[in-house]
Amino acid sequence: MRTSATTTTTLILALALPAGAAELPAYLAAARERNESIGIAQARLQAADAAHGEAWGHLLPSLELRAGYTRNQYEAVTQLPGRTVTILPEDQLDASATLAVPLFDGAAWARLGAADASREAARASASATEREVLLAVARAYYDTLAARQVVAAAGQAVTTAEALQRTVQVRAATGTARSSDVQTARLEVARARGRLADARHAGAVAELALARLSGLDEPAEGTLAPLPLTSAAAGGERPELEAARARAREAAARRRAAGWAYAPTVVASASERWTNATGFIGEEASWAAGVSLRWNLFDSFRRESAIELADAVAREAELQASATARAIQDEEAEAHLRLAAAAEKLEAARVGAEAAAETSRLVQVSLREARATATDAVVAGSDAFAAEVELARAQADFALAQLTLRHVQGLPLLEVLP
């Protein structure tokens, strides 16, 4: 297991790392220790190991002690030459020790073979899971680096567009540029800001994925800070989280039940007997009451295997609940990011649509005054149409982002629908 993981890590690190990729080993190491998927796979492997040990236990010797006390209503004794024989004492004590040695149990050997195959499958599955997670961590890390570059490029594009807008405004004030040129520059600024909003959203989502996979909540130096959650208990109303927590509680209860296998069993009993064969007692009816204790001192480690199995199942259930809670938190965080980006894009699309419409109007005026060509008018009209389409999409995206946020928070959607 560890060998394959080390090989995977070595192969990933052997790739040509870009500048600033020195943090990747830290993320990989953190993922191996904190990632829920890897933890669940390890818990399943532990469960398979425990089941294998339990299967072996049915083929090994076992030792059992029994003790009992019975209070009989009547005592039966008889006199033999030279001694008194007690046939049925008033206070009866019993004890026994049983050693069981299995000589042949075909079903047990078959179950052992199945447990061995299951353990091998769990080991292979755990190895495959770790490999996939480490690869996903590396992919998310490089996605984060690429997203930072895109954000930087988008920010530079906004700066360039704003500088162009200022230049055109100065030229328009001196009469060397048309008013339509000013609106065109304004449209380009709006589009650049929309692209920057997209880039920021993509970068934040990439960092969120990296944090989810590696378990490192603190962002690396120079990364975008994730948006804070507005909900104090993200996903607290989601039924799947409650179901996962209920399964964890069930597994914990089964673990406690497995621990009671070390305690002895005490049973109280009472009986009434009628017979015409009175024997030495001389009574047709008699009763007996007693307490018996059964204590299994050694069962070839089957109890230990059962407890280990219960431990593994409980750990898996806890990790499943943790992963569910983390997934719900990530869904809500991403929904907040999507809503913020959609709001920025909607505002940029509104400005762009206004600018494109005004540009088209001014070009039409210039066309009538022979100061613009038909091509200018066609291009301006096409830009105005594209801006309107972008505005419509931005409005739909904003509405969908609002509904998505309510959905991941477990809130009803009908309250905000018209």
Secondary structure, DSSP 8 states (H G I E B T S, - for coil): -HHHHHHHHHHHHTS---TTGGGHHHHHHHHHHH-HHHHHHHHHHHHHHHHHHHHHHTTS-EEEEEEEEEEESS-EEEEETTEEEEEE-SEEEEEEEEEE--S--HHHHHHHHHHHHHHHHHHHHHHHHHHHHHHHHHHHHHHHHHHHHHHHHHHHHHHHHHHHHHHHHHHHHTTSS-HHHHHHHHHHHHHHHHHHHHHHHHHHHHHHHHHHHH---S--TT-------SSSSTTTT-HHHHHHHHHHHHHHHHHHHHHGGGS-EEEEEEEEEE-S--TTTT-SEEEEEEEEEEEEEESTTHHHHHHHHHHHHHHHHHHHHHHHHHHHHHHHHHHHHHHHHHHHHHHHHHHHHHHHHHHHHHHHHHHHTTSS-HHHHHHHHHHHHHHHHHHHHHHHHHHHHHHHHHHHTT--STTT--
